[in-house]
Amino acid sequence: MERILSWHITPADADTTVEQFLRSRGCSHHILTHLKRTPCGILRNDVWAYTNERLCCGDLLTIRLIEEASSENIVPVKMALSILYEDEDLLILNKPADTPIHPSINNHENTLANGVLYYFAAQGIPFVYRCINRLDRDTSGLLIIAKNMLSSTILSRMSASREIHREYLAITEGILPSCGTIDAPIARAKDSAIARCVDREHGERAVTHYKSLVHLTDTASKIPLTLASVRLETGRTHQIRVHMKHIGHPLIGDFLYNPSATELMQRQALHSYRLSFCHPLTKKELDFTCPPPKDMMQLLPDHIFL
């Protein structure tokens, strides 16, 4: 994978060093080291430049981000990918349910990473897999994949500083209040490697905002349900699933936190519906939405996403 970026130096950036300028554009120490080791990695007016050189107004500064090897231990596997958007710096994918994001002990070849590696291998492009936002295996919806080390660095910082806005759709048991905020710390549940729970003594702060969209009273389960919009202020493991259970409105289909309510769906009714953020390099505002898949849609009124 190769990404070439150029900047014309303005009076505002004149007399800064190459390193200072590149750091102001998001380059980490790791990226600067990579550029120094890359032939023609840093060019000033088409001539090799040192990072301590001072820039002048009118200079043309160019960097070449080159990665010649793909991610190790990820086998390219052909699979259908739902790509909503792609440019030189990122991919926006719609992940199906029952698809892990990364390979693990029992999932070597059936993950999204395998499919993305194949997508680029089929084009003859080496690719390092960098997934920015995490989704559980059975949560569907929108994901950001960074295509180079600079976009990955910037997007990861944006995610940590809550500049990537995420909205989920969830179907919960019962009549959820019109709106609310859940501020309850989450920790690993005792005697479990997977499950999480609200733990006010040992947990990390977790904040979830929700809003009821539709109350569903005529369902096959004979119990009322609520379609809710959920926004995360923090990003703890299983946060939405744990928080909704905590307030007495667990997600339907959630075998881990609501095992008695799996007759309507065979996975948790949770979908990453919207992502909005500023492009890491162009600074353009991006906003993506994706309706939930069939297993959730069949429980909703036909008009809800028209």
KEDO-587233 format. One record per residue: x, y, z of N, C-alpha, C in turn. Coordinates in pm, whole numbers, padded with zeros to 5 digits, always signed. Example, Ala and Ser with C-alpha at 12.3 -4.5 7.8 and 13.67 -1.06 7.14 Angstrom:
2
+01319-00569+00780+01230-00450+00780+01320-00330+00780+01285-00225+00708+01367-00106+00714+01290+00003+00787
END
This chain:
306
+00085-00119+00000+00000+00000+00000+00088+00123+00000+00059+00220-00085+00135+00343-00091+00041+00463-00084+00080+00560-00004+00003+00684+00007+00101+00800+00000+00083+00888-00099+00167+01004-00116+00087+01128-00079+00145+01212+00007+00079+01333+00052+00172+01453+00033+00116+01562-00013+00194+01683-00036+00125+01805+00024+00207+01899+00073+00155+02024+00128+00237+02141+00074+00170+02246+00034+00236+02372+00002+00246+02453+00131+00365+02492+00168+00388+02560+00295+00341+02705+00286+00255+02743+00377+00200+02879+00382+00279+02962+00483+00257+03094+00484+00327+03178+00582+00305+03132+00726+00189+03075+00754+00160+03032+00891+00253+02920+00937+00302+02839+00842+00388+02726+00877+00535+02750+00844+00565+02865+00789+00704+02897+00756+00787+02903+00884+00911+02860+00873+01010+02859+00981+00986+02749+01084+00891+02661+01061+00880+02541+01144+00968+02434+01083+01011+02339+01163+01090+02230+01108+00999+02130+01039+01060+02046+00955+00984+01942+00888+00913+01853+00991+00985+01819+01098+00924+01734+01200+00807+01804+01268+00822+01929+01303+00713+02002+01367+00591+02008+01277+00615+02033+01148+00503+02041+01055+00432+01906+01045+00508+01799+01027+00447+01667+01011+00374+01623+01138+00430+01655+01253+00360+01622+01377+00228+01698+01387+00226+01822+01338+00102+01899+01341-00002+01842+01247+00042+01758+01152-00050+01694+01058-00083+01551+01099-00043+01514+01220-00084+01384+01273+00021+01276+01274+00141+01303+01224+00245+01199+01218+00300+01170+01357+00299+01045+01395+00354+01003+01524+00504+00979+01512+00567+00951+01625+00709+00915+01623+00734+00793+01536+00643+00695+01545+00656+00574+01464+00651+00605+01314+00560+00692+01275+00548+00728+01133+00671+00805+01086+00720+00897+01168+00840+00973+01131+00959+00879+01114+00973+00783+01202+01081+00684+01188+01066+00606+01059+00943+00565+01028+00917+00493+00904+00954+00577+00782+00919+00703+00783+00949+00792+00671+01100+00811+00653+01172+00822+00763+01317+00839+00756+01385+00717+00693+01325+00599+00715+01384+00476+00664+01336+00441+00523+01241+00519+00472+01187+00495+00338+01264+00579+00236+01317+00518+00130+01382+00598+00026+01287+00705-00028+01333+00827-00030+01249+00942-00072+01122+00952+00011+01132+00912+00138+01015+00917+00226+00972+01059+00258+01069+01151+00267+01039+01291+00293+01112+01375+00190+01036+01450+00111+01095+01534+00006+01054+01680+00028+01152+01767+00015+01126+01911+00019+01164+01967-00117+01064+02011-00190+01085+02059-00328+01155+01951-00411+01106+01825-00393+01154+01708-00467+01297+01668-00434+01349+01715-00321+01482+01677-00276+01471+01618-00137+01547+01509-00112+01544+01445+00019+01564+01549+00129+01481+01540+00234+01488+01639+00341+01507+01572+00476+01578+01641+00564+01593+01598+00702+01484+01661+00787+01449+01593+00894+01335+01639+00973+01366+01767+01053+01497+01800+01068+01530+01923+01142+01544+02045+01051+01520+02027+00920+01526+02141+00828+01407+02234+00854+01432+02363+00836+01324+02461+00854+01261+02492+00719+01129+02495+00720+01053+02516+00598+01040+02664+00566+01027+02693+00437+01007+02829+00390+00871+02840+00321+00814+02958+00324+00688+02981+00255+00704+02947+00106+00612+02869+00053+00620+02829-00087+00682+02693-00109+00746+02637-00006+00803+02503-00020+00693+02400-00049+00731+02294-00117+00643+02180-00137+00700+02063-00058+00627+02019+00043+00671+01908+00127+00589+01784+00090+00658+01675+00061+00593+01551+00018+00641+01435+00104+00548+01349+00145+00585+01226+00215+00529+01106+00140+00601+00994+00150+00560+00869+00086+00546+00762+00193+00424+00724+00222+00398+00615+00317+00387+00485+00238+00483+00397+00255+00488+00273+00178+00494+00155+00274+00403+00061+00258+00406-00065+00333+00405-00179+00232+00511-00258+00233+00529-00360+00130+00488-00499+00177+00451-00514+00301+00409-00645+00354+00271-00633+00415+00191-00739+00397+00057-00742+00456+00063-00789+00601-00048-00777+00670-00057-00823+00809-00017-00969+00819+00069-00998+00916+00108-01136+00939-00006-01212+01008-00011-01341+00985-00105-01430+01053-00251-01403+01020-00277-01330+00910-00414-01315+00862-00418-01372+00720-00493-01479+00704-00500-01547+00575-00605-01480+00488-00570-01437+00367-00672-01381+00279-00776-01487+00242-00903-01456+00264-01012-01549+00233-01119-01473+00156-01159-01527+00043-01260-01460-00039-01394-01461+00032-01454-01344+00044-01588-01333+00102-01652-01205+00051-01782-01201+00058-01854-01082+00014-01837-00971+00117-01797-00854+00068-01785-00737+00155-01886-00632+00111-01951-00572+00207-02043-00462+00179-01970-00332+00206-01914-00273+00099-01835-00150+00112-01923-00031+00078-01943+00056+00176-02027+00173+00155-01947+00292+00103-01817+00295+00136-01735+00410+00097-01589+00368+00097-01513+00420+00002-01369+00396+00001-01298+00514-00064-01187+00555-00003-01097+00652-00066-00954+00608-00035-00858+00695-00051-00719+00657-00031-00684+00631+00114-00769+00673+00206-00734+00667+00347-00820+00575+00432-00940+00543+00388-01026+00462+00473-01132+00386+00393-01184+00285+00459-01298+00206+00409-01409+00215+00513-01534+00225+00466-01650+00210+00553-01723+00083+00509-01732-00013+00601-01794-00142+00571-01920-00161+00653-02013-00238+00598-02130-00284+00672-02104-00429+00710-02070-00452+00837-02036-00587+00883-02163-00669+00909-02171-00790+00854-02285-00875+00888-02269-00935+01027-02379-00984+01082-02373-01057+01208-02299-01189+01186-02259-01252+01295-02185-01378+01293-02052-01363+01219-01990-01247+01233-01860-01223+01169-01769-01154+01270-01668-01224+01320-01571-01158+01408-01490-01055+01330-01437-00956+01400-01356-00854+01335-01214-00902+01314-01158-00970+01414-01018-01015+01411-01012-01167+01425-00908-01229+01369-00887-01372+01395-00860-01397+01543-00900-01514+01590-00875-01555+01727-00848-01705+01727-00839-01762+01844-00799-01904+01853-00889-01995+01770-01019-01972+01775-01112-02060+01704-01165-01998+01574-01113-01884+01538-01160-01817+01416-01040-01766+01336-00987-01853+01253-00868-01816+01176-00902-01763+01037-01015-01808+00979-01041-01779+00839-01181-01729+00810-01258-01698+00914-01396-01655+00891-01422-01516+00948-01318-01431+00949-01332-01299+01008-01331-01191+00901-01374-01073+00941-01373-00961+00849-01231-00931+00802-01134-00949+00890-00994-00925+00853-00953-01013+00735-00994-01139+00735-00961-01228+00624-01018-01176+00492-01143-01130+00497-01206-01079+00375-01142-00952+00324-01105-00862+00415-01042-00736+00373-00904-00764+00315-00827-00856+00376-00696-00891+00320-00709-00948+00180-00812-01031+00158-00833-01087+00024-00870-00978-00076-00953-00884-00033-00997-00775-00120-00877-00701-00178-00778-00674-00095-00660-00603-00143-00561-00696-00213-00549-00819-00165-00459-00915-00231-00503-00940-00374-00635-00943-00398-00686-00964-00534-00648-00849-00626-00617-00732-00569-00573-00617-00647-00421-00607-00652-00353-00704-00589-00208-00701-00586-00152-00596-00493-00229-00560-00387-00189-00452-00297-00160-00511-00158-00038-00492-00107-00011-00532+00033-00097-00447+00126-00147-00508+00233-00238-00433+00321-00219-00475+00465-00208-00374+00552-00204-00395+00696-00342-00362+00752-00402-00459+00819-00540-00446+00866-00544-00363+00994-00618-00253+00988-00632-00163+01104-00779-00124+01117-00848-00188+01211-00990-00161+01234-01002-00058+01346-01077+00049+01320-01081+00162+01413-01186+00144+01522-01308+00107+01487-01412+00086+01589-01448-00061+01595-01467-00110+01715-01492-00252+01737-01641-00281+01743-01678-00397+01689-01814-00449+01705-01804-00594+01748-01895-00634+01837-01900-00775+01875-01931-00861+01753-01898-00987+01763-01918-01081+01653-02060-01075+01597-02161-01072+01684-02299-01076+01638-02367-00940+01633-02290-00833+01645-02343-00699+01620-02314-00661+01476-02416-00619+01406-02400-00584+01264-02376-00434+01251-02335-00395+01128-02333-00253+01098-02199-00192+01062-02191-00060+01076-02084+00020+01018-01953+00012+01095-01846-00003+01016-01710-00011+01070-01618+00076+00987-01513+00130+01051-01410+00206+00981-01282+00124+00976-01227+00108+00855-01098+00044+00836-01002+00149+00782-00890+00170+00850-00790+00265+00802-00704+00197+00696-00669+00271+00591-00593+00213+00481-00443+00244+00487-00402+00330+00578-00260+00356+00592-00230+00397+00736-00101+00402+00770-00064+00425+00909-00098+00565+00957-00100+00663+00868-00133+00799+00910-00282+00812+00939-00366+00764+00849-00511+00772+00875-00547+00691+00999-00478+00578+01019-00503+00497+01138-00468+00571+01266-00353+00638+01265-00309+00713+01383-00407+00825+01417-00448+00899+01314-00538+01012+01339-00676+00963+01382-00728+00861+01315-00860+00810+01350-00862+00749+01490-00753+00683+01528-00746+00625+01662-00747+00734+01768-00675+00843+01740-00678+00957+01833-00818+01017+01839-00882+01029+01725-01017+01084+01721-01114+00996+01800-01098+00865+01787-01185+00774+01861-01163+00789+02011-01036+00800+02052-01006+00814+02194-01060+00945+02250-01062+01049+02169-01111+01180+02215-01260+01200+02183-01328+01092+02142-01473+01092+02119-01515+01185+02005-01430+01194+01904-01462+01275+01787-01527+01192+01676-01537+01061+01697-01611+00975+01605-01744+00943+01673-01853+00990+01614-01984+00978+01677-02053+00853+01625-02096+00768+01718-02154+00639+01685-02297+00631+01734-02385+00587+01648-02524+00566+01687-02563+00423+01652-02624+00356+01748-02668+00218+01729-02820+00211+01734-02874+00108+01674-03015+00073+01689-03022-00057+01768-03110-00059+01867-03125-00178+01950-03272-00205+01971-03306-00331+01983-03443-00370+02019-03437-00429+02159-03505-00364+02251-03500-00404+02391-03633-00464+02436-03628-00537+02542-03750-00586+02606-03819-00472+02680-03951-00472+02678-04028-00377+02757-04041-00240+02693-04116-00155+02758-04138-00018+02712-04030+00072+02773-03934+00104+02693-03822+00186+02738-03869+00330+02756-03823+00401+02859-03857+00543+02872-03818+00621+02748-03874+00739+02730-03853+00815+02608-03707+00847+02583-03631+00875+02688-03487+00900+02671-03421+00889+02808-03290+00877+02806-03219+00868+02932-03070+00848+02912-02997+00858+03021-02853+00836+03021-02819+00735+03129-02739+00637+03093-02693+00536+03189-02546+00563+03216-02514+00595+03340-02376+00622+03381-02342+00519+03488-02285+00406+03445-02260+00296+03537-02132+00225+03495-02034+00212+03585-01904+00152+03548-01917+00003+03516-01834-00042+03425-01840-00180+03376-01706-00250+03402-01715-00374+03449-01596-00456+03472-01623-00598+03424-01518-00677+03416-01534-00817+03380-01610-00889+03491-01705-00972+03453-01781-01048+03552-01692-01156+03614-01712-01182+03742-01633-01284+03809-01657-01422+03745-01553-01500+03736-01560-01637+03685-01603-01644+03539-01578-01537+03461-01611-01538+03319-01503-01465+03241-01462-01522+03129-01364-01457+03042-01433-01367+02940-01566-01377+02931-01639-01305+02828-01732-01200+02886-01815-01239+02981-01923-01154+03028-01871-01034+03106-01945-00923+03097-01919-00801+03173-02040-00771+03261-02019-00683+03359-02128-00646+03447-02104-00505+03501-02210-00445+03553-02194-00317+03621-02128-00345+03755-02017-00276+03779-01940-00296+03902-01891-00160+03949-01957-00106+04049-01927+00030+04093-01797+00039+04174-01744-00073+04214-01619-00073+04290-01497-00090+04199-01507-00181+04102-01390-00213+04020-01405-00172+03873-01520-00126+03834-01545-00100+03692-01486+00031+03642-01475+00040+03509-01435+00163+03442-01561+00240+03403-01552+00372+03407-01670+00453+03379-01724+00423+03240-01854+00411+03230-01921+00384+03103-02050+00467+03099-02069+00538+02987-02185+00626+02973-02256+00596+02842-02385+00569+02850-02468+00537+02734-02590+00628+02733-02619+00687+02618-02739+00770+02602-02837+00695+02512-02963+00695+02547-03062+00625+02464-03185+00710+02442-03256+00680+02334-03382+00746+02301-03475+00644+02236-03597+00634+02287-03695+00542+02228-03744+00596+02095-03750+00509+01995-03800+00547+01863-03940+00493+01836-03959+00365+01863-04088+00300+01837-04112+00197+01946-04233+00194+01999-04274+00088+02091-04348-00018+02011-04308-00141+02027-04364-00253+01951-04444-00340+02048-04575-00334+02035-04661-00407+02129-04726-00530+02068-04724-00540+01938-04787-00654+01870-04678-00742+01811-04617-00824+01894-04506-00909+01851-04538-01055+01879-04463-01141+01810-04486-01285+01827-04454-01332+01968-04368-01259+02038-04331-01301+02174-04435-01263+02278-04535-01181+02238-04641-01137+02328-04591-01042+02438-04468-00997+02428-04419-00899+02524-04385-00771+02449-04405-00655+02510-04373-00530+02441-04223-00514+02422-04188-00451+02310-04048-00426+02278-04031-00278+02243-03908-00232+02241-03878-00094+02203-03760-00091+02106-03780-00019+01997-03667+00013+01910-03605+00141+01963-03477+00137+01996-03411+00252+02056-03288+00293+01976-03265+00425+01978-03140+00480+01928-03046+00495+02047-02923+00445+02031-02828+00444+02142-02698+00509+02099-02650+00601+02179-02521+00666+02151-02424+00637+02265-02301+00608+02226-02197+00578+02324-02112+00700+02352-02094+00728+02480-01998+00832+02519-01863+00769+02552-01866+00642+02592-01745+00564+02616-01755+00436+02534-01652+00356+02533-01654+00238+02449-01608+00112+02520-01679+00073+02625-01643-00048+02699-01697-00173+02629-01634-00285+02654-01677-00412+02597-01820-00442+02640-01905-00475+02543-02046-00512+02565-02125-00399+02634-02082-00275+02616-02140-00166+02695-02291-00154+02681-02341-00151+02558-02485-00135+02539-02560-00254+02597-02510-00372+02572-02576-00494+02618-02583-00498+02771-02473-00461+02836-02469-00462+02982-02556-00352+03041-02549-00233+02983-02625-00120+03037-02776-00140+03022-02819-00193+02908-02963-00211+02891-03016-00320+02985-02936-00421+03007-02976-00520+03107-02982-00457+03245-02888-00371+03274-02878-00307+03406-03003-00226+03440-03065-00164+03339-03185-00083+03367-03314-00163+03345-03299-00295+03325-03416-00380+03315-03476-00392+03176-03400-00354+03075-03448-00364+02937-03340-00430+02849-03312-00558+02874-03206-00625+02797-03244-00638+02650-03143-00655+02567-03168-00674+02424-03228-00811+02398-03321-00817+02304-03372-00948+02264-03262-01020+02187-03265-01152+02193-03170-01233+02118-03032-01241+02180-03011-01177+02294-02878-01173+02354-02857-01298+02439-02788-01397+02383-02773-01526+02452-02691-01512+02581-02606-01410+02589-02517-01394+02704-02586-01321+02819-02662-01216+02787-02721-01132+02891-02872-01145+02901-02933-01217+02807-03079-01234+02810-03115-01367+02742-03062-01478+02794-03075-01608+02724-03217-01659+02709-03310-01605+02786-03448-01654+02776-03526-01588+02663-03465-01490+02594-03538-01415+02491-03468-01426+02356-03461-01549+02307-03395-01571+02178-03490-01627+02072-03620-01625+02101-03713-01682+02002-03735-01589+01883-03718-01459+01901-03741-01364+01792-03617-01343+01706-03500-01354+01767-03374-01335+01694-03271-01432+01749-03178-01470+01663-03075-01565+01703-02943-01495+01737-02948-01364+01756-02831-01287+01800-02882-01160+01863-02796-01089+01936-02842-00967+02001-02892-00867+01897-03004-00803+01927-03065-00708+01833-02993-00574+01845-02875-00568+01786-02792-00449+01795-02723-00425+01662-02734-00302+01613-02683-00267+01481-02616-00131+01485-02494-00122+01434-02422+00004+01424-02480+00081+01305-02566+00177+01334-02649+00242+01233-02584+00365+01170-02515+00444+01249-02460+00570+01196-02319+00594+01249-02235+00646+01158-02102+00695+01194-02087+00834+01135-02045+00929+01216-02019+01063+01165-01889+01114+01226-01804+01170+01140-01673+01216+01186-01609+01300+01076-01502+01367+01113-01427+01450+01020-01320+01364+00955-01309+01369+00822-01208+01289+00752-01070+01318+00810-00990+01215+00837-00862+01236+00906-00763+01323+00830-00774+01330+00696-00678+01407+00619-00741+01522+00541-00854+01500+00479-00916+01608+00403-00995+01703+00492-01030+01657+00614-01109+01731+00712-01255+01751+00668-01297+01683+00564-01436+01689+00520-01524+01616+00620-01644+01672+00647-01738+01606+00735-01801+01485+00665-01795+01370+00729-01850+01246+00673-01963+01196+00763-02067+01144+00701-02183+01095+00777-02240+00976+00701-02238+00859+00764-02284+00736+00699-02394+00672+00783-02496+00622+00715-02601+00545+00780-02623+00416+00704-02672+00317+00774-02698+00186+00712-02813+00119+00785-02926+00092+00717-03039+00027+00783-03000-00110+00837-03067-00157+00941-03034-00288+00998-03069-00401+00902-03011-00518+00922-03038-00632+00834-03175-00693+00856-03204-00793+00777-03338-00853+00769-03388-00903+00904-03300-00964+00984-03349-01024+01109-03403-00919+01206-03350-00796+01200-03407-00689+01281-03523-00621+01210-03510-00602+01079-03613-00530+01004-03748-00601+01009-03747-00733+01015-03874-00806+01012-03956-00784+01140-03894-00728+01241-03966-00699+01365-04015-00556+01372-03980-00474+01271-04008-00331+01274-04117-00294+01177-04185-00182+01199-04284-00133+01103-04219-00107+00967-04293-00132+00860-04236-00121+00725-04187+00020+00692-04249+00121+00752-04218+00259+00715-04098+00316+00790-04040+00244+00885-03949+00305+00980-03823+00363+00915-03776+00305+00804-03654+00358+00742-03679+00417+00605-03804+00450+00575-03836+00514+00448-03798+00661+00451
END
